[in-house]
Amino acid sequence: MDRIINIENTVSLEDDKLIVQILSGNINAENTLYKKYYPLILSKVSPGIGIYDAEDIVQDTMVIVVTSIKNGKYIHKQALYSYISGISWNLRNKFFKNIKYNSPINEFENITEINCYPDSIEITKQKRIRFIIKALNNLDPLCDKLLTYSFFSGLKPRQIIGLMPEFNTSVQVTKRKYKCLEKLKRKVKKLM
């Protein structure tokens, strides 16, 4: 009799090895993680949304997962699949929540909610946007262009590839976008 193993509830030795390799800076381990979980996560998040949006959610999920592993935020109390699944589900829910605000500028305004302002300073949303625009202008040209395409024009990573020859894949666009957002947060804090 074959034993059926539920991937959601098992802590895989293979995953442990991937985590160790990711922590040591092995890019191939990141790619292996992506290839392993891509079909599972895509099938979980795609119902009710288009394939391109679902793929963007999967890519965002994997960037968040790899970043959290590297930063030590992933605590090995749960199976990696459960962790990845939870993040992707939260991003999917955020996608549906944002549909009612389906405007690129509204997506940009969500950056104003980033927790990079001192608690003691009460700033209006309009002032926050001014700080962000000023910080955008102080970013390197690549980040400025990428974030402008993402938030002002509302372009998806696949669309940005055609406009920015620096990128070959939408995964590269997504990774760089997160790095640029981190730079933007730091710039906004300095402007405060």
N, C-alpha and C positions, 0 to 999 in steps of 0.2 A: 504494500500500500504506500503510495507517494504521500509525503508529508507536505502540506501547503504552508508556506511561510508568508506572513503578512509583512510586506516591506515597511509599512508605516510604523510598526511597533518593534522593529529590530534595530539594534545598534550594530552596524556592519563594521567588521574589521577592515574591509576595503575602504569605507568612509574614514575610519581612523587614520589609515595610511595616507589618504588624500589630504586630510587636515594637516598632518605632519608635513607633507610635501608642500602644501600651500604656505604654511608657516615658514618653511625654509626658502620660499621665493620661487618655487618651481611653477612656471607658467603652464607646462603641460598638465600638471595636476588640476589647475583651474579649468583647462579645456576638457579634461576627463570628467570633472564634476559637472560641467555644463552639459556635455553629451549624455551623461548618465541620467540626469534629472530633467532635461529639456522635455522629452516626450511625456513624462509623467505629469509635470507641472502644466504643460500646455493643455493637456486633456482636462486638467482640473479647472483651469481658469477660462478656457475658451467658450463654454456654453453661454450664449446670450450676447457675446461681443464678437467683433470681426477678428479674423485671424491675425491681421497686422497689429491690432491693439493687444491681442493676447500674447503675441510674440514680444511686443514691447514690455509687457508685464513680466514675462519670463526673464527677459534680459535685465530689467531693473532688479528683479528678485535676485538673480545670480550675482549682480554687482554688489548688492547689499550683503548677501551671504558671504561672499569672498572678503569684502571689506570688514565685516564683523568678525570673521575668523582671524584675519590678519591683526585686527585691533584688540583681539582677546575678548570680544563681547559675546561670542558664541560660547555658552557654557554647555559642556557635554552631558547635561542631565537628561536630555531627550535625544531621540534618534535624529540624525541630520535631515532625513526626509520630512519628519514632522516639523522641524524648524523651517526648512525651505517652504514647505506647504503652507505654514502659518503666515510667513511673510508674503507669499504670492497671493494668498486669500485676502490679506489686508490691503494689498495694492489693488486687487480686483474690486474690492468694496470701495476703495477710494476712487477708482475709475468711475464706478456707477454714481457715486456721490457727486463727482465733478461734472457729470453729463449735464446736469441742470444749469451749470455755470459754464457752458461750452464755448468760452471765448478765450483766445490766447492771452489777452491782457488780464483776465481773471485768474488764469493759471499763474501768470507772473506775480499777481498780487498775493498769491499764496506764499510766495517767498517772504513777504512782509511778516508772516507769522513765524518765521524762523526764530528760534530762541537764541538770538545773538545780541539782544539789547539788554543793558543792565536793568535789573528789576526796579531800581530806584527812579528810572527815567520813564515817564509816561509820554509816549509819542503817538501822534495821530497817524493813521494809515497813509495819508497824503505825504507827511514828512518822511515816513519810512520809505515810501516809493522814491522820494527825492534822494535819500541817502543811498538807496540801491542803485539808482541811475548814475549817481556820482561815482559810486564804487565800480560799476560796470565800465565806466569810462577810464578808470585807473587800472583795469585788468589788462593782461596782455591781449593783443589783437585776436588771437585764436579763441580765447575764452569769451571775449566780448562778442565776437561774431557768432559763436556756437550758442551762447545763452540768449542772444537776441533772436536767432532763428528759432530756438526752442520755445521761448516764452512770449515774445512779441508777435512772431509770425505763426506760432503754434505748429511748427513743423515736427514731424516724427523723425526718429533717427534715420530711417531708410531714405527719407526725402533729403535730409541734410547731406548724406553721402554724395549726392549728385551736385551739391552746391559747394562742398568743401573737399577738394582733392586730397587733403591731409588724411582723410579717413577712407578705409577700404571696406569696413564692415559696420553694421549698426551697433555691434557690441563695443567697438572702439569708440563710437560716438557716445554711447551711454556711459562708458567708464570715464571718458574725458569730461562729460557733462557733470558728473558727480564731483570730480576733482575741481572743476571750475566753480561749482556751487560752494565748495569748501573755501576756495580762495575768496569768493565773493563775500561769504560770511565774515572772514577775517578782515577784509577791507572795510566792511560796514562797521565792525566793532572799532576799528581804528578811527573811523570818522566820527564816532560818538564822542 
